[in-house]
Amino acid sequence: MPLDLAALRRRPDFEAPNLVAVDATDRLLLDEATATLSALGSGHLAVIGDHYGALTLGAASAHGLTGIRVFQDPLVSELALDANAAEVGLEGTYAHHSLDGALVDGARAILLQLPRSLAALDEIAGLIARHAHPEVVVYAGGRLKHMTTAMNDVLREHFEVLYAGLARQKSRVLTASEPVDPPVESPWPRSQRHDDLGLAVAAFGATFAGAKIDIGTRALLDVLPEALPSADVIVDLGCGSGVLAVTAALRRPEARVIASDQSASAVASARATAELNGVADRVMVVRDDALSSQAEGSCDLVLLNPPFHVDAAVEPGIALKLFEAAARVLRPGGELWTVYNSHLKHRDTLESVVGQTRQVARNPKFTVTASVRR
Ligand SMILES: C[S@@+](CC[C@H](N)C(=O)[O-])C[C@H]1O[C@@H](n2cnc3c(N)ncnc32)[C@H](O)[C@@H]1O
């Protein structure tokens, strides 16, 4: 019996009646790729960016495919795929991979949920062009509101043939084939020196702000010397490229620093940034959902630049989840230093979730607060 996609769930990601586990893009991708998938032998499909498992499990169930190689940047997406696969008995049909050559090596078909950023798309498209079978067909789908013609341009840099399908339920699939001969070496991670900060930043495509330094991050860096100078254990929660963690390690040679993010790209970038600045031995980088692997009361200082501009329906929930995580891992008297857009009303939440919260800096764009764990 074919898999009922509607039965798939998002957990451990947020679940709510207005949040779906399977979107119109998943369904359109599976439909547009049907002929290719039904003629494909096992071991020749790679799935990239599967939100909660619809593409992987849909392809496995409808076409009897196994040996599907899957890359999902957020850890919660991996966990949701595993939970859904267990629920429907398709655990053995796929394997998780990093975003590297082995993911797409010799693959003849790729199902791709388009990433939001062009840099991420460039990294993925270049990887496929370098490693997949020369006759690979890439089905890249997205929501119309998130798609731009610049995405077509990025795909055209890596593939000779690009075809835009008809939109359906506000989604569209781009089909790319005939990889352009790419350079043998990957241009990722990209790096940039920031002499004013005495720091070099390395970043893979999907990492927040790339190798640049976000202005919110800068606001937190400006006041970093004031943040609990006695701290022995410092956690950079949602570390992205590792700017905060690596700066802390450079400026506080005695401290132990943990950089943590649920994004595979961010974690790889933070490791590369730590190496670039010679502090890889003092920055422990962990891929983790909201510090779940860190013990309660185990650290003195948490630095946090929480995500914004994500799906408006889940944004307040993500910030709250990260505040709760910080409160859990901080020892009493430890501090959470947070930077956020000044229009956001985080201060009351910080006060109730963590403890007494003071404003450290504020300009029309950003506010930095320090919350003392009660
Ligand atoms: C605004 S970015 C900040 C990145 C970096 N600290 C900086 O200032 O450049 C927020 C980061 O939080 C991460 N993030 C979001 N949800 C998370 C979660 N549940 N657990 C860990 N990290 C998370 C994102 O992947 C992203 O890298």
Ligand as a Chemical Component Dictionary entry (heavy atoms), coordinates in Angstrom:
data_LIG
# 
_chem_comp.id                   LIG 
_chem_comp.type                 NON-POLYMER 
_chem_comp.pdbx_formal_charge   0 
_chem_comp.three_letter_code    LIG 
# 
loop_
_chem_comp_atom.comp_id 
_chem_comp_atom.atom_id 
_chem_comp_atom.alt_atom_id 
_chem_comp_atom.type_symbol 
_chem_comp_atom.charge 
_chem_comp_atom.model_Cartn_x 
_chem_comp_atom.model_Cartn_y 
_chem_comp_atom.model_Cartn_z 
_chem_comp_atom.pdbx_ordinal 
LIG C1  C1  C 0  20.933 34.462 13.920 1  
LIG S1  S1  S 1  21.921 33.013 13.752 2  
LIG C2  C2  C 0  23.313 33.452 14.746 3  
LIG C3  C3  C 0  24.601 32.769 14.347 4  
LIG C4  C4  C 0  25.863 33.229 15.069 5  
LIG N1  N1  N 0  25.748 33.088 16.517 6  
LIG C5  C5  C 0  26.161 34.669 14.714 7  
LIG O1  O1  O 0  25.923 35.535 15.564 8  
LIG O2  O2  O -1 26.621 34.913 13.585 9  
LIG C6  C6  C 0  21.043 31.833 14.725 10 
LIG C7  C7  C 0  21.603 30.425 14.725 11 
LIG O3  O3  O 0  20.785 29.615 15.581 12 
LIG C8  C8  C 0  20.758 28.306 15.056 13 
LIG N2  N2  N 0  19.627 27.560 15.630 14 
LIG C9  C9  C 0  18.310 27.684 15.343 15 
LIG N3  N3  N 0  17.576 26.807 16.050 16 
LIG C10 C10 C 0  18.442 26.115 16.809 17 
LIG C11 C11 C 0  18.307 25.033 17.746 18 
LIG N4  N4  N 0  17.107 24.533 18.040 19 
LIG N5  N5  N 0  19.416 24.560 18.348 20 
LIG C12 C12 C 0  20.629 25.063 18.055 21 
LIG N6  N6  N 0  20.830 26.064 17.169 22 
LIG C13 C13 C 0  19.760 26.589 16.557 23 
LIG C14 C14 C 0  20.669 28.536 13.565 24 
LIG O4  O4  O 0  21.059 27.375 12.836 25 
LIG C15 C15 C 0  21.609 29.726 13.366 26 
LIG O5  O5  O 0  22.906 29.316 13.037 27 
# 
loop_
_chem_comp_bond.comp_id 
_chem_comp_bond.atom_id_1 
_chem_comp_bond.atom_id_2 
_chem_comp_bond.value_order 
_chem_comp_bond.pdbx_ordinal 
LIG C1  S1  SING 1  
LIG S1  C2  SING 2  
LIG S1  C6  SING 3  
LIG C2  C3  SING 4  
LIG C3  C4  SING 5  
LIG C4  N1  SING 6  
LIG C4  C5  SING 7  
LIG C5  O1  DOUB 8  
LIG C5  O2  SING 9  
LIG C6  C7  SING 10 
LIG C7  O3  SING 11 
LIG C7  C15 SING 12 
LIG O3  C8  SING 13 
LIG C8  N2  SING 14 
LIG C8  C14 SING 15 
LIG N2  C9  SING 16 
LIG N2  C13 SING 17 
LIG C9  N3  DOUB 18 
LIG N3  C10 SING 19 
LIG C10 C11 SING 20 
LIG C10 C13 DOUB 21 
LIG C11 N4  SING 22 
LIG C11 N5  DOUB 23 
LIG N5  C12 SING 24 
LIG C12 N6  DOUB 25 
LIG N6  C13 SING 26 
LIG C14 O4  SING 27 
LIG C14 C15 SING 28 
LIG C15 O5  SING 29 
# 
